[in-house]
Amino acid sequence: MVAATALIAFFPVMICAAVLVRLGSPGPVFFRQGRMGRNGKEFTLYKFRSMTPKSGSNCCITVSGDSRITPVGALLRRYKLDELPQFWNVLRGDMGLVGPRPKLPHHEALHLACRPGITGVATLAFRNEEEFLSEIPEDQLETFYELFVKPAKAQLDLQYMRTATFGSDMRVLWRTATACLVSSEDSTAKTAETIAQYELGRRASAKYSPAPGSHPITGQRAYSAGLNSDL
């Protein structure tokens, strides 16, 4: 299986990351949190802990420069190494490789008919989301996220899932790998452009009323035909 192979291949890196997290700050090595999975079923997501427990802001949305992020955590988050334990979630069947990122239950805008993924098109579009959100005043952050970021991500993921193939999933995985190694100077501008495009589309279809029981963004049910359906 792909997940098992990845766990074996990244095992030395994960050992080093675990040691750095343990020595870098007080607290557990792993961060565990309930996330929304396929068909509304919650599961426990695993990450390397990158923040100091119970300190700093009470906001559940993380932004760049958050005082809760540890020095080791900043390094792990920069290269997305904190996400490596999620291959265990893939192996357990909670997640797939490609799909919408698993969100907190109150932040999930889609009723997923497929497994959430380690990466996806919205993940790539919002790769530098934390830097972008750091420009939003803290007292407006939750509202901004609910009105713009969450639905824009959901729209991107839904559009991709409706046409996903094995080939498109492989392209997403390749783009993810290269994005983790090469930073883009205009990444925050791309995030802003994605949100602006969503807002323009929303205004253009403001008179549209989805049928009862359909998705609030597109009026259609989400599904996937790519790697996510097999892993």
N, C-alpha and C positions, 0 to 999 in steps of 0.2 A: 504494500500500500504506500501511496505517496506520503501520507502523514508519518508513518513509521520510518520511512527512509529519511525524511526531513529531520525527525527527532534524533536519529542516529548521526546524521551528517552534522547537525548543529550542536550535538551533545557537548563537545569541548567548549564552544562559545557559551553555551548555557551554564556550564560549570563555572567559567570565569565570571559571567554576569552574576550568578548567584553569590559567589564569594564577595564581589565588589558591593553588592547590595547589602549583604550581611555586615560587612566591615564599614560601609559608608555612613550608616545612620541607624539609630535604634528602630526596631520593628521587624516584622516577618519578611522573609525573602519574597514570598508570593503575595500578590493582591488578588483577592477573590471577591466577586460581585455577581449578583443575580442579574441576568440579562434576558431579553425576550427572544425566543427561538421560533422554530417553525410551528405554525398553527397555534400560536399564542402560548406555547409551553415554555416556561422559564427554566433556565439552566445556570450553572455556576461557571462563569468565565474566569480564566486564569491569565495573569500577567506577572512579570517581574515588578515588584513594588518600586515605583519611581517617585513617590511622594512621602512626606512625613505624616504619619497618622494624626488626625485630629489637631491640626494646627492651621493658622492662617485663615483664609476666606472660608465662609460656609457655603459658598456657591458650588453647585455640583458640576458646573461647566469650567473646564480648565483653560486658561489663557497663557500665552507666553509671558514669562517673568513671574508667574505665580509663586508666592513665597513658600508654598508647600512642596514644590519640586526640589528634590535633593540634587547635589552636584552629579552624583552617579546617575540619578534618574534622568537628568537633562541629557547626558551622553546617550543613555539607552533610548530615550524618546527620539533623539535626533536621527538615529539610524533604525528606528522601529524595532530595536532588539528586545524591548520590553514585551513585544507581541509574540515572541517565539514560543512561550508555553501554550499558546492556543493551538499548536499542532496536536497537543494532547486532547483538546476539545474536538478537533477534527477526527482524531482516532476514536474517540468515544461516540462519535456520531452527532454531537451537538451542533457542529459547524461544518461548512465545506471550505474549499480553498477560495472560491470566488463567490461573492454575493453581497448583499447589504450588510454593513457592519452591525453586529448585535448591539442594541441600544438598551438603555434603562427602560423599564416598562412604560413610564410616563413620557418618554421621549420617542417611543416607537410610533411612526406615522403609517406603517404598513402592517397589514395582517399577512404575515409571510406564509406562503404555501411551499416555500423551499427553505433550506438551511441558510442561516446567515453565514457570512464568509470572513476570512482573514483580511481579504482585500476586495475591492470592487471599483466601479467607475466613480462612484461618489467619494470613495476613499481617496482616489487619485486627484479628483477635482478639488477636494478640500484637504489636501495633504498638509498645507500650512494654515489650517483653520485656527490654531491657537494664536499665531502671530496676527492673523486678521482680526480675531475677536478681541485682542488686547487693545484695539483702538475704540472699542465700544465701552461707554461708561458702565461701571459695574451694576448700577441700579437699573440699567436698561437691558442688561445682558440676557436674562431669561426671556424677556419679551421678544427681543430681537431674534433669539435662537428659535423660539416657537413660531414666529411669524414668517421668517425668511430662511434660516439655515435648515431647519428640520424638513419643511416641505420641499425645498430645492433638492436636498439629498434624496428624499423619497421619490421625487419625480425622475431623477437620474437613474436610480436603481430600478424603478419600475419599468422605464423605457428599455433598459438593458436586459432585464430578465425576460421580457416578452420576445426578444430576438436572440437570446444567448445561444451560442454553439460551443463545441469543444475548442474550435480555432479561436473564437473571440475570447474565451476564458484564458487560453494560453497567451494571447496578446496582453491581456490585463496583468497576468502574472509576470510577464517580461517587463512591462512598463513599471510595475511595482518594484521589481528588483533593481532596475536602473535608477528609479526615483530615490530609492534608499541610499544609493551610492553617490548620486550626482544631485546637488541642490540647484534649484532654479531661482534666479534672481527676481523673476516676475511672478512667483507662485502666488503671492497674496493678491496681485492684480487679477490673476486667473480666477481666484476664489470670488473676488468682487464681481467679476464679469459673469460668472456662473449664477450668482444671486440676482444680478441685474437682468439676465436673460429669463430667469424664472419669473421675476416680477413683471416683466413685459408680457410674457405669455399668460400670466394670471390675469392681468388687466384686460388683455385682448379677449379672454374667454370668460369675463366676469358675468356675462348674462347666462352662461351655461349652468344648468342645475343637474347634477348627477342623479341617476336613479337611486331610489332607496336601497340601502345595503351595499352600494358600490363604493369604490375607493374615492375619497374626497378630492383627490387631485385629478384623476383621469376617468373615474367612473368604471374602471375595469379591474378584474381580479389579477393579482400578481402571480406569476409562475416562472419557472426557469427551465431551460433545456440544455444547459451547459454542464460543466464539471460538478456544479452544486447538486445536481439531481442524482449523481452517482456516488458522492463521498459523504 
